[in-house]
Amino acid sequence: METTNLRDYLANAPDAKAFLAPNSSDQELVNRAKERLTENGIHQDRIEINYDVQQLRTGDIYISYDPPDLIVRVVYEKKTNGMVKMKSMATIKL
């Protein structure tokens, strides 16, 4: 999907958290990922390194690293049993 969709989504979801799960301890990679996310409309203060999807709420964003891309997903449902459903929103080249 195009990153404009991501920007539109973020404009309409001001309280959405963005969990970055880089699956790497490489700080340079994490910093580069944060820079790319900022370039695509996610404010630095919204991004947190977190792998615990149970903390996500409906409307939040989950970003994973699938070399060489960042995959941006939005949580569209969180069931009472804890199951979190997400759909892909954008792919960002890292």
PyMOL Python script that loads the backbone (N, CA, C, O; Angstrom):
from pymol import cmd

cmd.read_pdbstr("""\
ATOM      1  N   MET A   1       0.839  -1.189   0.000  1.00  0.00           N
ATOM      2  CA  MET A   1       0.000   0.000   0.000  1.00  0.00           C
ATOM      3  C   MET A   1       0.879   1.246   0.000  1.00  0.00           C
ATOM      4  O   MET A   1       2.065   1.181   0.324  1.00  0.00           O
ATOM      5  N   GLU A   2       0.311   2.330  -0.351  1.00  0.00           N
ATOM      6  CA  GLU A   2       1.066   3.569  -0.415  1.00  0.00           C
ATOM      7  C   GLU A   2       1.169   4.194   0.964  1.00  0.00           C
ATOM      8  O   GLU A   2       0.285   4.038   1.807  1.00  0.00           O
ATOM      9  N   THR A   3       2.272   4.907   1.176  1.00  0.00           N
ATOM     10  CA  THR A   3       2.462   5.536   2.477  1.00  0.00           C
ATOM     11  C   THR A   3       1.475   6.668   2.723  1.00  0.00           C
ATOM     12  O   THR A   3       1.272   7.056   3.873  1.00  0.00           O
ATOM     13  N   THR A   4       0.858   7.207   1.680  1.00  0.00           N
ATOM     14  CA  THR A   4      -0.154   8.247   1.894  1.00  0.00           C
ATOM     15  C   THR A   4      -1.318   7.680   2.702  1.00  0.00           C
ATOM     16  O   THR A   4      -1.928   8.401   3.491  1.00  0.00           O
ATOM     17  N   ASN A   5      -1.632   6.402   2.515  1.00  0.00           N
ATOM     18  CA  ASN A   5      -2.668   5.769   3.311  1.00  0.00           C
ATOM     19  C   ASN A   5      -2.278   5.786   4.787  1.00  0.00           C
ATOM     20  O   ASN A   5      -3.119   6.011   5.657  1.00  0.00           O
ATOM     21  N   LEU A   6      -1.014   5.549   5.057  1.00  0.00           N
ATOM     22  CA  LEU A   6      -0.513   5.577   6.428  1.00  0.00           C
ATOM     23  C   LEU A   6      -0.640   6.979   7.005  1.00  0.00           C
ATOM     24  O   LEU A   6      -1.079   7.140   8.144  1.00  0.00           O
ATOM     25  N   ARG A   7      -0.266   7.983   6.243  1.00  0.00           N
ATOM     26  CA  ARG A   7      -0.383   9.368   6.709  1.00  0.00           C
ATOM     27  C   ARG A   7      -1.840   9.737   6.984  1.00  0.00           C
ATOM     28  O   ARG A   7      -2.146  10.369   7.995  1.00  0.00           O
ATOM     29  N   ASP A   8      -2.730   9.342   6.086  1.00  0.00           N
ATOM     30  CA  ASP A   8      -4.160   9.604   6.286  1.00  0.00           C
ATOM     31  C   ASP A   8      -4.654   8.921   7.553  1.00  0.00           C
ATOM     32  O   ASP A   8      -5.387   9.515   8.344  1.00  0.00           O
ATOM     33  N   TYR A   9      -4.253   7.686   7.737  1.00  0.00           N
ATOM     34  CA  TYR A   9      -4.675   6.943   8.928  1.00  0.00           C
ATOM     35  C   TYR A   9      -4.207   7.644  10.193  1.00  0.00           C
ATOM     36  O   TYR A   9      -4.981   7.829  11.131  1.00  0.00           O
ATOM     37  N   LEU A  10      -2.935   8.034  10.215  1.00  0.00           N
ATOM     38  CA  LEU A  10      -2.367   8.684  11.399  1.00  0.00           C
ATOM     39  C   LEU A  10      -3.045  10.014  11.695  1.00  0.00           C
ATOM     40  O   LEU A  10      -3.209  10.382  12.857  1.00  0.00           O
ATOM     41  N   ALA A  11      -3.436  10.728  10.659  1.00  0.00           N
ATOM     42  CA  ALA A  11      -4.123  12.009  10.851  1.00  0.00           C
ATOM     43  C   ALA A  11      -5.472  11.815  11.536  1.00  0.00           C
ATOM     44  O   ALA A  11      -5.948  12.692  12.257  1.00  0.00           O
ATOM     45  N   ASN A  12      -6.077  10.656  11.300  1.00  0.00           N
ATOM     46  CA  ASN A  12      -7.391  10.369  11.875  1.00  0.00           C
ATOM     47  C   ASN A  12      -7.331   9.501  13.128  1.00  0.00           C
ATOM     48  O   ASN A  12      -8.372   9.160  13.691  1.00  0.00           O
ATOM     49  N   ALA A  13      -6.138   9.141  13.569  1.00  0.00           N
ATOM     50  CA  ALA A  13      -5.968   8.312  14.764  1.00  0.00           C
ATOM     51  C   ALA A  13      -4.910   8.934  15.670  1.00  0.00           C
ATOM     52  O   ALA A  13      -3.841   8.354  15.858  1.00  0.00           O
ATOM     53  N   PRO A  14      -5.198  10.115  16.237  1.00  0.00           N
ATOM     54  CA  PRO A  14      -4.176  10.826  17.008  1.00  0.00           C
ATOM     55  C   PRO A  14      -3.714  10.121  18.276  1.00  0.00           C
ATOM     56  O   PRO A  14      -2.644  10.438  18.796  1.00  0.00           O
ATOM     57  N   ASP A  15      -4.498   9.171  18.786  1.00  0.00           N
ATOM     58  CA  ASP A  15      -4.118   8.477  20.017  1.00  0.00           C
ATOM     59  C   ASP A  15      -3.478   7.117  19.778  1.00  0.00           C
ATOM     60  O   ASP A  15      -3.159   6.403  20.729  1.00  0.00           O
ATOM     61  N   ALA A  16      -3.289   6.759  18.522  1.00  0.00           N
ATOM     62  CA  ALA A  16      -2.732   5.443  18.201  1.00  0.00           C
ATOM     63  C   ALA A  16      -1.279   5.347  18.635  1.00  0.00           C
ATOM     64  O   ALA A  16      -0.471   6.231  18.352  1.00  0.00           O
ATOM     65  N   LYS A  17      -0.958   4.254  19.332  1.00  0.00           N
ATOM     66  CA  LYS A  17       0.428   3.958  19.680  1.00  0.00           C
ATOM     67  C   LYS A  17       1.065   3.216  18.513  1.00  0.00           C
ATOM     68  O   LYS A  17       0.365   2.572  17.731  1.00  0.00           O
ATOM     69  N   ALA A  18       2.367   3.300  18.393  1.00  0.00           N
ATOM     70  CA  ALA A  18       3.093   2.574  17.353  1.00  0.00           C
ATOM     71  C   ALA A  18       4.142   1.699  18.031  1.00  0.00           C
ATOM     72  O   ALA A  18       5.124   2.201  18.577  1.00  0.00           O
ATOM     73  N   PHE A  19       3.923   0.385  17.990  1.00  0.00           N
ATOM     74  CA  PHE A  19       4.871  -0.568  18.556  1.00  0.00           C
ATOM     75  C   PHE A  19       5.829  -0.990  17.453  1.00  0.00           C
ATOM     76  O   PHE A  19       5.401  -1.495  16.414  1.00  0.00           O
ATOM     77  N   LEU A  20       7.113  -0.788  17.672  1.00  0.00           N
ATOM     78  CA  LEU A  20       8.147  -1.221  16.741  1.00  0.00           C
ATOM     79  C   LEU A  20       8.781  -2.480  17.302  1.00  0.00           C
ATOM     80  O   LEU A  20       9.345  -2.464  18.396  1.00  0.00           O
ATOM     81  N   ALA A  21       8.689  -3.573  16.554  1.00  0.00           N
ATOM     82  CA  ALA A  21       9.275  -4.846  16.944  1.00  0.00           C
ATOM     83  C   ALA A  21      10.346  -5.213  15.923  1.00  0.00           C
ATOM     84  O   ALA A  21      10.089  -5.984  14.998  1.00  0.00           O
ATOM     85  N   PRO A  22      11.568  -4.652  16.093  1.00  0.00           N
ATOM     86  CA  PRO A  22      12.598  -4.810  15.066  1.00  0.00           C
ATOM     87  C   PRO A  22      13.232  -6.197  14.999  1.00  0.00           C
ATOM     88  O   PRO A  22      13.942  -6.494  14.038  1.00  0.00           O
ATOM     89  N   ASN A  23      12.997  -7.055  15.992  1.00  0.00           N
ATOM     90  CA  ASN A  23      13.594  -8.393  16.032  1.00  0.00           C
ATOM     91  C   ASN A  23      15.110  -8.346  15.868  1.00  0.00           C
ATOM     92  O   ASN A  23      15.711  -9.227  15.254  1.00  0.00           O
ATOM     93  N   SER A  24      15.706  -7.317  16.420  1.00  0.00           N
ATOM     94  CA  SER A  24      17.155  -7.143  16.335  1.00  0.00           C
ATOM     95  C   SER A  24      17.622  -6.272  17.493  1.00  0.00           C
ATOM     96  O   SER A  24      16.910  -5.368  17.930  1.00  0.00           O
ATOM     97  N   SER A  25      18.801  -6.546  17.973  1.00  0.00           N
ATOM     98  CA  SER A  25      19.374  -5.690  19.013  1.00  0.00           C
ATOM     99  C   SER A  25      20.312  -4.653  18.399  1.00  0.00           C
ATOM    100  O   SER A  25      20.961  -3.899  19.124  1.00  0.00           O
ATOM    101  N   ASP A  26      20.386  -4.611  17.081  1.00  0.00           N
ATOM    102  CA  ASP A  26      21.233  -3.673  16.362  1.00  0.00           C
ATOM    103  C   ASP A  26      20.651  -2.266  16.487  1.00  0.00           C
ATOM    104  O   ASP A  26      19.658  -1.941  15.836  1.00  0.00           O
ATOM    105  N   GLN A  27      21.273  -1.433  17.323  1.00  0.00           N
ATOM    106  CA  GLN A  27      20.753  -0.090  17.588  1.00  0.00           C
ATOM    107  C   GLN A  27      20.746   0.779  16.341  1.00  0.00           C
ATOM    108  O   GLN A  27      19.864   1.623  16.184  1.00  0.00           O
ATOM    109  N   GLU A  28      21.713   0.587  15.452  1.00  0.00           N
ATOM    110  CA  GLU A  28      21.745   1.356  14.199  1.00  0.00           C
ATOM    111  C   GLU A  28      20.511   1.039  13.355  1.00  0.00           C
ATOM    112  O   GLU A  28      19.903   1.940  12.778  1.00  0.00           O
ATOM    113  N   LEU A  29      20.147  -0.229  13.285  1.00  0.00           N
ATOM    114  CA  LEU A  29      18.959  -0.631  12.537  1.00  0.00           C
ATOM    115  C   LEU A  29      17.705  -0.008  13.168  1.00  0.00           C
ATOM    116  O   LEU A  29      16.836   0.490  12.453  1.00  0.00           O
ATOM    117  N   VAL A  30      17.613  -0.035  14.483  1.00  0.00           N
ATOM    118  CA  VAL A  30      16.464   0.539  15.198  1.00  0.00           C
ATOM    119  C   VAL A  30      16.366   2.041  14.925  1.00  0.00           C
ATOM    120  O   VAL A  30      15.281   2.556  14.658  1.00  0.00           O
ATOM    121  N   ASN A  31      17.493   2.736  14.990  1.00  0.00           N
ATOM    122  CA  ASN A  31      17.497   4.182  14.726  1.00  0.00           C
ATOM    123  C   ASN A  31      17.084   4.482  13.289  1.00  0.00           C
ATOM    124  O   ASN A  31      16.328   5.421  13.039  1.00  0.00           O
ATOM    125  N   ARG A  32      17.579   3.687  12.348  1.00  0.00           N
ATOM    126  CA  ARG A  32      17.215   3.868  10.942  1.00  0.00           C
ATOM    127  C   ARG A  32      15.718   3.613  10.737  1.00  0.00           C
ATOM    128  O   ARG A  32      15.056   4.327   9.983  1.00  0.00           O
ATOM    129  N   ALA A  33      15.199   2.599  11.410  1.00  0.00           N
ATOM    130  CA  ALA A  33      13.767   2.294  11.316  1.00  0.00           C
ATOM    131  C   ALA A  33      12.937   3.452  11.853  1.00  0.00           C
ATOM    132  O   ALA A  33      11.939   3.839  11.245  1.00  0.00           O
ATOM    133  N   LYS A  34      13.346   4.005  12.989  1.00  0.00           N
ATOM    134  CA  LYS A  34      12.616   5.145  13.558  1.00  0.00           C
ATOM    135  C   LYS A  34      12.644   6.338  12.608  1.00  0.00           C
ATOM    136  O   LYS A  34      11.637   7.027  12.446  1.00  0.00           O
ATOM    137  N   GLU A  35      13.787   6.585  11.984  1.00  0.00           N
ATOM    138  CA  GLU A  35      13.895   7.691  11.016  1.00  0.00           C
ATOM    139  C   GLU A  35      12.947   7.492   9.844  1.00  0.00           C
ATOM    140  O   GLU A  35      12.260   8.427   9.432  1.00  0.00           O
ATOM    141  N   ARG A  36      12.907   6.274   9.304  1.00  0.00           N
ATOM    142  CA  ARG A  36      12.032   5.982   8.160  1.00  0.00           C
ATOM    143  C   ARG A  36      10.562   6.121   8.556  1.00  0.00           C
ATOM    144  O   ARG A  36       9.750   6.615   7.773  1.00  0.00           O
ATOM    145  N   LEU A  37      10.223   5.687   9.769  1.00  0.00           N
ATOM    146  CA  LEU A  37       8.840   5.814  10.231  1.00  0.00           C
ATOM    147  C   LEU A  37       8.460   7.285  10.385  1.00  0.00           C
ATOM    148  O   LEU A  37       7.343   7.683  10.054  1.00  0.00           O
ATOM    149  N   THR A  38       9.390   8.082  10.885  1.00  0.00           N
ATOM    150  CA  THR A  38       9.144   9.518  11.030  1.00  0.00           C
ATOM    151  C   THR A  38       8.943  10.157   9.651  1.00  0.00           C
ATOM    152  O   THR A  38       8.051  10.987   9.476  1.00  0.00           O
ATOM    153  N   GLU A  39       9.761   9.775   8.688  1.00  0.00           N
ATOM    154  CA  GLU A  39       9.610  10.285   7.324  1.00  0.00           C
ATOM    155  C   GLU A  39       8.244   9.939   6.739  1.00  0.00           C
ATOM    156  O   GLU A  39       7.744  10.639   5.859  1.00  0.00           O
ATOM    157  N   ASN A  40       7.650   8.864   7.229  1.00  0.00           N
ATOM    158  CA  ASN A  40       6.361   8.401   6.721  1.00  0.00           C
ATOM    159  C   ASN A  40       5.189   8.815   7.606  1.00  0.00           C
ATOM    160  O   ASN A  40       4.086   8.284   7.471  1.00  0.00           O
ATOM    161  N   GLY A  41       5.431   9.768   8.514  1.00  0.00           N
ATOM    162  CA  GLY A  41       4.324  10.366   9.245  1.00  0.00           C
ATOM    163  C   GLY A  41       4.103   9.932  10.670  1.00  0.00           C
ATOM    164  O   GLY A  41       3.207  10.459  11.329  1.00  0.00           O
ATOM    165  N   ILE A  42       4.891   8.981  11.183  1.00  0.00           N
ATOM    166  CA  ILE A  42       4.727   8.563  12.572  1.00  0.00           C
ATOM    167  C   ILE A  42       5.673   9.383  13.437  1.00  0.00           C
ATOM    168  O   ILE A  42       6.889   9.328  13.251  1.00  0.00           O
ATOM    169  N   HIS A  43       5.128  10.140  14.374  1.00  0.00           N
ATOM    170  CA  HIS A  43       5.947  10.974  15.235  1.00  0.00           C
ATOM    171  C   HIS A  43       6.793  10.118  16.176  1.00  0.00           C
ATOM    172  O   HIS A  43       6.337   9.092  16.681  1.00  0.00           O
ATOM    173  N   GLN A  44       8.035  10.557  16.403  1.00  0.00           N
ATOM    174  CA  GLN A  44       8.968   9.823  17.255  1.00  0.00           C
ATOM    175  C   GLN A  44       8.390   9.519  18.631  1.00  0.00           C
ATOM    176  O   GLN A  44       8.630   8.443  19.180  1.00  0.00           O
ATOM    177  N   ASP A  45       7.627  10.461  19.196  1.00  0.00           N
ATOM    178  CA  ASP A  45       7.100  10.250  20.545  1.00  0.00           C
ATOM    179  C   ASP A  45       5.998   9.189  20.595  1.00  0.00           C
ATOM    180  O   ASP A  45       5.607   8.769  21.684  1.00  0.00           O
ATOM    181  N   ARG A  46       5.497   8.753  19.456  1.00  0.00           N
ATOM    182  CA  ARG A  46       4.485   7.688  19.408  1.00  0.00           C
ATOM    183  C   ARG A  46       5.110   6.305  19.276  1.00  0.00           C
ATOM    184  O   ARG A  46       4.449   5.298  19.527  1.00  0.00           O
ATOM    185  N   ILE A  47       6.381   6.253  18.885  1.00  0.00           N
ATOM    186  CA  ILE A  47       7.046   4.975  18.613  1.00  0.00           C
ATOM    187  C   ILE A  47       7.686   4.435  19.884  1.00  0.00           C
ATOM    188  O   ILE A  47       8.443   5.133  20.559  1.00  0.00           O
ATOM    189  N   GLU A  48       7.374   3.188  20.201  1.00  0.00           N
ATOM    190  CA  GLU A  48       8.046   2.535  21.311  1.00  0.00           C
ATOM    191  C   GLU A  48       8.467   1.136  20.883  1.00  0.00           C
ATOM    192  O   GLU A  48       7.761   0.461  20.134  1.00  0.00           O
ATOM    193  N   ILE A  49       9.627   0.714  21.370  1.00  0.00           N
ATOM    194  CA  ILE A  49      10.097  -0.641  21.095  1.00  0.00           C
ATOM    195  C   ILE A  49       9.306  -1.553  22.027  1.00  0.00           C
ATOM    196  O   ILE A  49       9.417  -1.456  23.249  1.00  0.00           O
ATOM    197  N   ASN A  50       8.511  -2.435  21.439  1.00  0.00           N
ATOM    198  CA  ASN A  50       7.675  -3.299  22.245  1.00  0.00           C
ATOM    199  C   ASN A  50       7.266  -4.497  21.405  1.00  0.00           C
ATOM    200  O   ASN A  50       6.864  -4.346  20.252  1.00  0.00           O
ATOM    201  N   TYR A  51       7.370  -5.682  21.984  1.00  0.00           N
ATOM    202  CA  TYR A  51       7.010  -6.913  21.293  1.00  0.00           C
ATOM    203  C   TYR A  51       5.706  -7.505  21.826  1.00  0.00           C
ATOM    204  O   TYR A  51       5.191  -8.473  21.266  1.00  0.00           O
ATOM    205  N   ASP A  52       5.171  -6.931  22.899  1.00  0.00           N
ATOM    206  CA  ASP A  52       3.995  -7.479  23.569  1.00  0.00           C
ATOM    207  C   ASP A  52       2.710  -7.016  22.886  1.00  0.00           C
ATOM    208  O   ASP A  52       2.187  -5.946  23.198  1.00  0.00           O
ATOM    209  N   VAL A  53       2.207  -7.820  21.961  1.00  0.00           N
ATOM    210  CA  VAL A  53       1.009  -7.439  21.223  1.00  0.00           C
ATOM    211  C   VAL A  53      -0.219  -7.363  22.130  1.00  0.00           C
ATOM    212  O   VAL A  53      -1.225  -6.761  21.755  1.00  0.00           O
ATOM    213  N   GLN A  54      -0.148  -7.960  23.305  1.00  0.00           N
ATOM    214  CA  GLN A  54      -1.282  -7.899  24.234  1.00  0.00           C
ATOM    215  C   GLN A  54      -1.518  -6.480  24.747  1.00  0.00           C
ATOM    216  O   GLN A  54      -2.611  -6.172  25.221  1.00  0.00           O
ATOM    217  N   GLN A  55      -0.517  -5.621  24.660  1.00  0.00           N
ATOM    218  CA  GLN A  55      -0.670  -4.236  25.093  1.00  0.00           C
ATOM    219  C   GLN A  55      -1.313  -3.356  24.023  1.00  0.00           C
ATOM    220  O   GLN A  55      -1.702  -2.221  24.298  1.00  0.00           O
ATOM    221  N   LEU A  56      -1.422  -3.882  22.809  1.00  0.00           N
ATOM    222  CA  LEU A  56      -2.035  -3.118  21.723  1.00  0.00           C
ATOM    223  C   LEU A  56      -3.538  -3.002  21.923  1.00  0.00           C
ATOM    224  O   LEU A  56      -4.183  -3.890  22.481  1.00  0.00           O
ATOM    225  N   ARG A  57      -4.075  -1.886  21.454  1.00  0.00           N
ATOM    226  CA  ARG A  57      -5.523  -1.660  21.461  1.00  0.00           C
ATOM    227  C   ARG A  57      -5.987  -1.546  20.013  1.00  0.00           C
ATOM    228  O   ARG A  57      -5.178  -1.370  19.102  1.00  0.00           O
ATOM    229  N   THR A  58      -7.277  -1.647  19.819  1.00  0.00           N
ATOM    230  CA  THR A  58      -7.838  -1.441  18.492  1.00  0.00           C
ATOM    231  C   THR A  58      -7.444  -0.047  18.009  1.00  0.00           C
ATOM    232  O   THR A  58      -7.610   0.941  18.725  1.00  0.00           O
ATOM    233  N   GLY A  59      -6.923   0.017  16.789  1.00  0.00           N
ATOM    234  CA  GLY A  59      -6.483   1.290  16.213  1.00  0.00           C
ATOM    235  C   GLY A  59      -4.994   1.537  16.324  1.00  0.00           C
ATOM    236  O   GLY A  59      -4.464   2.410  15.637  1.00  0.00           O
ATOM    237  N   ASP A  60      -4.298   0.781  17.183  1.00  0.00           N
ATOM    238  CA  ASP A  60      -2.853   0.946  17.310  1.00  0.00           C
ATOM    239  C   ASP A  60      -2.140   0.357  16.097  1.00  0.00           C
ATOM    240  O   ASP A  60      -2.732  -0.364  15.295  1.00  0.00           O
ATOM    241  N   ILE A  61      -0.854   0.685  15.986  1.00  0.00           N
ATOM    242  CA  ILE A  61      -0.037   0.264  14.854  1.00  0.00           C
ATOM    243  C   ILE A  61       1.081  -0.642  15.360  1.00  0.00           C
ATOM    244  O   ILE A  61       1.713  -0.357  16.377  1.00  0.00           O
ATOM    245  N   TYR A  62       1.317  -1.732  14.643  1.00  0.00           N
ATOM    246  CA  TYR A  62       2.381  -2.675  14.961  1.00  0.00           C
ATOM    247  C   TYR A  62       3.312  -2.734  13.762  1.00  0.00           C
ATOM    248  O   TYR A  62       2.882  -3.022  12.645  1.00  0.00           O
ATOM    249  N   ILE A  63       4.603  -2.457  13.999  1.00  0.00           N
ATOM    250  CA  ILE A  63       5.584  -2.426  12.915  1.00  0.00           C
ATOM    251  C   ILE A  63       6.628  -3.510  13.172  1.00  0.00           C
ATOM    252  O   ILE A  63       7.262  -3.536  14.227  1.00  0.00           O
ATOM    253  N   SER A  64       6.798  -4.393  12.209  1.00  0.00           N
ATOM    254  CA  SER A  64       7.811  -5.432  12.344  1.00  0.00           C
ATOM    255  C   SER A  64       8.842  -5.268  11.227  1.00  0.00           C
ATOM    256  O   SER A  64       8.591  -4.625  10.208  1.00  0.00           O
ATOM    257  N   TYR A  65       9.994  -5.865  11.451  1.00  0.00           N
ATOM    258  CA  TYR A  65      11.077  -5.800  10.476  1.00  0.00           C
ATOM    259  C   TYR A  65      11.161  -7.134   9.767  1.00  0.00           C
ATOM    260  O   TYR A  65      11.422  -8.165  10.388  1.00  0.00           O
ATOM    261  N   ASP A  66      10.936  -7.110   8.457  1.00  0.00           N
ATOM    262  CA  ASP A  66      11.051  -8.288   7.609  1.00  0.00           C
ATOM    263  C   ASP A  66      12.041  -7.891   6.518  1.00  0.00           C
ATOM    264  O   ASP A  66      11.644  -7.357   5.482  1.00  0.00           O
ATOM    265  N   PRO A  67      13.342  -8.153   6.749  1.00  0.00           N
ATOM    266  CA  PRO A  67      14.376  -7.615   5.867  1.00  0.00           C
ATOM    267  C   PRO A  67      14.024  -7.721   4.397  1.00  0.00           C
ATOM    268  O   PRO A  67      13.604  -8.786   3.945  1.00  0.00           O
ATOM    269  N   PRO A  68      14.180  -6.654   3.645  1.00  0.00           N
ATOM    270  CA  PRO A  68      14.721  -5.339   3.999  1.00  0.00           C
ATOM    271  C   PRO A  68      13.634  -4.303   4.303  1.00  0.00           C
ATOM    272  O   PRO A  68      13.894  -3.103   4.217  1.00  0.00           O
ATOM    273  N   ASP A  69      12.438  -4.738   4.652  1.00  0.00           N
ATOM    274  CA  ASP A  69      11.321  -3.813   4.800  1.00  0.00           C
ATOM    275  C   ASP A  69      10.782  -3.755   6.229  1.00  0.00           C
ATOM    276  O   ASP A  69      10.968  -4.667   7.034  1.00  0.00           O
ATOM    277  N   LEU A  70      10.109  -2.645   6.500  1.00  0.00           N
ATOM    278  CA  LEU A  70       9.292  -2.522   7.699  1.00  0.00           C
ATOM    279  C   LEU A  70       7.857  -2.789   7.261  1.00  0.00           C
ATOM    280  O   LEU A  70       7.385  -2.201   6.289  1.00  0.00           O
ATOM    281  N   ILE A  71       7.172  -3.662   7.964  1.00  0.00           N
ATOM    282  CA  ILE A  71       5.789  -3.987   7.656  1.00  0.00           C
ATOM    283  C   ILE A  71       4.916  -3.300   8.708  1.00  0.00           C
ATOM    284  O   ILE A  71       5.052  -3.553   9.905  1.00  0.00           O
ATOM    285  N   VAL A  72       4.029  -2.438   8.247  1.00  0.00           N
ATOM    286  CA  VAL A  72       3.159  -1.671   9.142  1.00  0.00           C
ATOM    287  C   VAL A  72       1.772  -2.307   9.116  1.00  0.00           C
ATOM    288  O   VAL A  72       1.153  -2.455   8.062  1.00  0.00           O
ATOM    289  N   ARG A  73       1.304  -2.676  10.306  1.00  0.00           N
ATOM    290  CA  ARG A  73      -0.023  -3.278  10.433  1.00  0.00           C
ATOM    291  C   ARG A  73      -0.849  -2.454  11.409  1.00  0.00           C
ATOM    292  O   ARG A  73      -0.312  -1.853  12.340  1.00  0.00           O
ATOM    293  N   VAL A  74      -2.152  -2.431  11.190  1.00  0.00           N
ATOM    294  CA  VAL A  74      -3.058  -1.743  12.097  1.00  0.00           C
ATOM    295  C   VAL A  74      -3.923  -2.800  12.787  1.00  0.00           C
ATOM    296  O   VAL A  74      -4.375  -3.759  12.161  1.00  0.00           O
ATOM    297  N   VAL A  75      -4.141  -2.604  14.088  1.00  0.00           N
ATOM    298  CA  VAL A  75      -4.999  -3.508  14.854  1.00  0.00           C
ATOM    299  C   VAL A  75      -6.445  -3.125  14.573  1.00  0.00           C
ATOM    300  O   VAL A  75      -6.870  -2.008  14.870  1.00  0.00           O
ATOM    301  N   TYR A  76      -7.196  -4.056  14.001  1.00  0.00           N
ATOM    302  CA  TYR A  76      -8.598  -3.751  13.714  1.00  0.00           C
ATOM    303  C   TYR A  76      -9.549  -4.415  14.697  1.00  0.00           C
ATOM    304  O   TYR A  76     -10.735  -4.087  14.735  1.00  0.00           O
ATOM    305  N   GLU A  77      -9.033  -5.353  15.494  1.00  0.00           N
ATOM    306  CA  GLU A  77      -9.883  -5.975  16.506  1.00  0.00           C
ATOM    307  C   GLU A  77      -9.024  -6.615  17.585  1.00  0.00           C
ATOM    308  O   GLU A  77      -7.983  -7.209  17.304  1.00  0.00           O
ATOM    309  N   LYS A  78      -9.483  -6.482  18.829  1.00  0.00           N
ATOM    310  CA  LYS A  78      -8.856  -7.194  19.936  1.00  0.00           C
ATOM    311  C   LYS A  78      -9.979  -7.918  20.664  1.00  0.00           C
ATOM    312  O   LYS A  78     -10.864  -7.294  21.249  1.00  0.00           O
ATOM    313  N   LYS A  79      -9.928  -9.227  20.617  1.00  0.00           N
ATOM    314  CA  LYS A  79     -10.982 -10.051  21.200  1.00  0.00           C
ATOM    315  C   LYS A  79     -10.824 -10.146  22.711  1.00  0.00           C
ATOM    316  O   LYS A  79      -9.741  -9.909  23.248  1.00  0.00           O
ATOM    317  N   THR A  80     -11.897 -10.490  23.384  1.00  0.00           N
ATOM    318  CA  THR A  80     -11.870 -10.600  24.844  1.00  0.00           C
ATOM    319  C   THR A  80     -10.924 -11.703  25.310  1.00  0.00           C
ATOM    320  O   THR A  80     -10.430 -11.652  26.436  1.00  0.00           O
ATOM    321  N   ASN A  81     -10.663 -12.701  24.460  1.00  0.00           N
ATOM    322  CA  ASN A  81      -9.731 -13.769  24.829  1.00  0.00           C
ATOM    323  C   ASN A  81      -8.269 -13.358  24.617  1.00  0.00           C
ATOM    324  O   ASN A  81      -7.361 -14.158  24.844  1.00  0.00           O
ATOM    325  N   GLY A  82      -8.042 -12.115  24.182  1.00  0.00           N
ATOM    326  CA  GLY A  82      -6.687 -11.605  24.004  1.00  0.00           C
ATOM    327  C   GLY A  82      -6.164 -11.690  22.583  1.00  0.00           C
ATOM    328  O   GLY A  82      -5.095 -11.156  22.286  1.00  0.00           O
ATOM    329  N   MET A  83      -6.895 -12.346  21.704  1.00  0.00           N
ATOM    330  CA  MET A  83      -6.447 -12.459  20.312  1.00  0.00           C
ATOM    331  C   MET A  83      -6.479 -11.083  19.640  1.00  0.00           C
ATOM    332  O   MET A  83      -7.481 -10.371  19.694  1.00  0.00           O
ATOM    333  N   VAL A  84      -5.365 -10.732  19.012  1.00  0.00           N
ATOM    334  CA  VAL A  84      -5.241  -9.439  18.341  1.00  0.00           C
ATOM    335  C   VAL A  84      -5.242  -9.670  16.837  1.00  0.00           C
ATOM    336  O   VAL A  84      -4.422 -10.426  16.317  1.00  0.00           O
ATOM    337  N   LYS A  85      -6.167  -9.014  16.141  1.00  0.00           N
ATOM    338  CA  LYS A  85      -6.250  -9.149  14.690  1.00  0.00           C
ATOM    339  C   LYS A  85      -5.705  -7.879  14.058  1.00  0.00           C
ATOM    340  O   LYS A  85      -6.065  -6.767  14.444  1.00  0.00           O
ATOM    341  N   MET A  86      -4.819  -8.071  13.068  1.00  0.00           N
ATOM    342  CA  MET A  86      -4.176  -6.949  12.389  1.00  0.00           C
ATOM    343  C   MET A  86      -4.271  -7.139  10.884  1.00  0.00           C
ATOM    344  O   MET A  86      -4.377  -8.258  10.382  1.00  0.00           O
ATOM    345  N   LYS A  87      -4.230  -6.007  10.176  1.00  0.00           N
ATOM    346  CA  LYS A  87      -4.138  -6.068   8.720  1.00  0.00           C
ATOM    347  C   LYS A  87      -2.979  -5.188   8.279  1.00  0.00           C
ATOM    348  O   LYS A  87      -2.702  -4.149   8.878  1.00  0.00           O
ATOM    349  N   SER A  88      -2.311  -5.625   7.220  1.00  0.00           N
ATOM    350  CA  SER A  88      -1.183  -4.852   6.693  1.00  0.00           C
ATOM    351  C   SER A  88      -1.681  -3.546   6.105  1.00  0.00           C
ATOM    352  O   SER A  88      -2.690  -3.500   5.401  1.00  0.00           O
ATOM    353  N   MET A  89      -0.941  -2.478   6.416  1.00  0.00           N
ATOM    354  CA  MET A  89      -1.311  -1.155   5.930  1.00  0.00           C
ATOM    355  C   MET A  89      -0.279  -0.607   4.955  1.00  0.00           C
ATOM    356  O   MET A  89      -0.631   0.044   3.972  1.00  0.00           O
ATOM    357  N   ALA A  90       1.002  -0.872   5.228  1.00  0.00           N
ATOM    358  CA  ALA A  90       2.053  -0.311   4.386  1.00  0.00           C
ATOM    359  C   ALA A  90       3.331  -1.134   4.522  1.00  0.00           C
ATOM    360  O   ALA A  90       3.549  -1.836   5.510  1.00  0.00           O
ATOM    361  N   THR A  91       4.154  -1.022   3.503  1.00  0.00           N
ATOM    362  CA  THR A  91       5.493  -1.588   3.523  1.00  0.00           C
ATOM    363  C   THR A  91       6.444  -0.424   3.278  1.00  0.00           C
ATOM    364  O   THR A  91       6.276   0.337   2.325  1.00  0.00           O
ATOM    365  N   ILE A  92       7.439  -0.294   4.139  1.00  0.00           N
ATOM    366  CA  ILE A  92       8.400   0.796   4.034  1.00  0.00           C
ATOM    367  C   ILE A  92       9.798   0.193   3.849  1.00  0.00           C
ATOM    368  O   ILE A  92      10.253  -0.615   4.658  1.00  0.00           O
ATOM    369  N   LYS A  93      10.458   0.603   2.777  1.00  0.00           N
ATOM    370  CA  LYS A  93      11.839   0.134   2.540  1.00  0.00           C
ATOM    371  C   LYS A  93      12.755   0.711   3.605  1.00  0.00           C
ATOM    372  O   LYS A  93      12.726   1.912   3.874  1.00  0.00           O
ATOM    373  N   LEU A  94      13.559  -0.137   4.202  1.00  0.00           N
ATOM    374  CA  LEU A  94      14.502   0.340   5.205  1.00  0.00           C
ATOM    375  C   LEU A  94      15.847   0.522   4.544  1.00  0.00           C
ATOM    376  O   LEU A  94      16.808   0.921   5.201  1.00  0.00           O
TER     377      LEU A  94
END
""", "prot")
cmd.dss("prot")
cmd.show_as("cartoon", "prot")
cmd.util.cbc("prot")
cmd.orient("prot")
